[in-house]
Amino acid sequence: MTNRPLKKRMLAFSLVEMLVVIAVIGVITAVAIPTVSRIKETAQDANQRRNAQNLLSVYSAAQAAGYDFAYEDGDTASAVLSEPEIIEAVITGTTIESGGPMADTFFGVNGLNNSVAVDEKVGAAKYIAWDADLGGLIFDE
């Protein structure tokens, strides 16, 4: 029987070493995937909240300019809209057509008024509520 030099024997990984490495990678992956998923959900939630706050800023600015989204066509003599219709009107946006300093001014959030942003609209709408006591929209966490 001949003795092999020890150096030649150490040139390759053994099957056990390979299995241990694969197991460690599997454990790291199992821990990382849920964390990445939570980070993505948190980012989407923050985006929806930001969109809701932008929509409420639009609502407030339009009211300050004399346009009320609570009424059809912004005219207080027209029919009062329901809460979902008011929120949709704010999301869709409007251009004030009457005279005055705000004539031809668009009140809306650019980027939310397209078919691609449907999920963003729904997400933003869940943070907006109608406050009957105030008679306006509020940010509802």
N, C-alpha and C positions, 0 to 999 in steps of 0.2 A: 504494500500500500504506500502510495506516495503522498506526501503532505503538500497541500496547496498553500501558496503564500496567502496571508491574511488580506493583503491589499486587493487582490483579484476578487476575493469573495465580497468585498464591500462596495463594489462598483455599481450594483443595482439595488433597487428597493425590493424588499420582500413583499409577499402578498398581504401579510398582516399590516405592514406599514401603509400600504396603499389603501386598505380597508379603513384604517384609522383616519387617514386624511379625508377620505370620502365621507365618513361619518361626521367628522368635525365640520366639513363644509355643509352637510345636511342640517346640522344643528344651527349653525349660523344663519342659514337660509330660512329655517323655520322661525327663528326669532326676528329676522329682518323684514319678512314679507308683511306681517300684521302691522308693524311699526310704519312702514312706508304707506300702507293703506290708510292708517289713521292720519298721517300727515296730509295725504291727498284730500281726505274728507274735511279736515280742519281748514285747508286752503280753500276748498269750495265753499264752505260755510262762511269764511271771511269775505269771499267774493260776493256771495249773496247778500250779506249784511251791508257791504259797501254799496251795492246796487240799490238796496232798499233805502239807504240814507241819501243816495243821489236822487232817487225818485221823490223822496219827501222834500228835498231841497227844491226840486222842480215845482212840486206842488205849492210850497210856500212862496216861491218867487212868482208863480202865476197868480196866486191869490193877492199878493202885494201889487201886482200889475192890474188887478181888477178882473181877472178871469177865475171863475169858480168851476173846478172839475166836477163838483157835485151835481151840477145841472147840465142837461143836454145842451151842447154847443156853448157852454159857459154863460148862458143867459139865465138870470134868476127867474125869469118869467116862464121858462120851459120846465119840463118834467124833471123831478128829482131822480137821480140814478141810484141803483142799488150799490152796496159796498163793492162787490166784485167788478161792477161796471165802472165805478170810480177809479179803482186800482188799475183796471185795464186802460182807461182813458189816460191816466198819468203815464203808464208804461208806453202807450202808443204815442203820446205827445200830441200837441196841437199848435197851430199857428194862429195867433190872435189877428183877426181880420178887421176888427173895428178900428176906428180912428184913434188918435191919441199917440202919446210918445212910444207906446209898445206895439204899435201896428206892425204887422208882418214879422213879429218876433216869434221864433219857434221855442216852445217850452216842452222839453222832453229829454230823454237820455239817449244820445246817439249810440248805436250799437245794440240797444235792446229792442229796437223796432225792426227786427228782421226774423225770418223763419229759423235761422241758425240759433238764435238766442232764446228759444222756447224754454229750455231748462233753466236758463238764468232768470227769465221772467217769473216762472213758477217759484223758483227759489227765493227771489226777492219779495214776491207777493206774500210769502209766509211770514215775513217780518213786518208787514204793514197791516194795520187794523184801523177801522173806523171808530172814532170815539164820539158817541152821540152827544155827550155832555159838552165837548169842545166844538162839535160840528165840523170835524176835520180828521184827516189821516194822522196817525201817530206811528212811531217806531215801536214795535211790539216784540220784545225778546222772548 
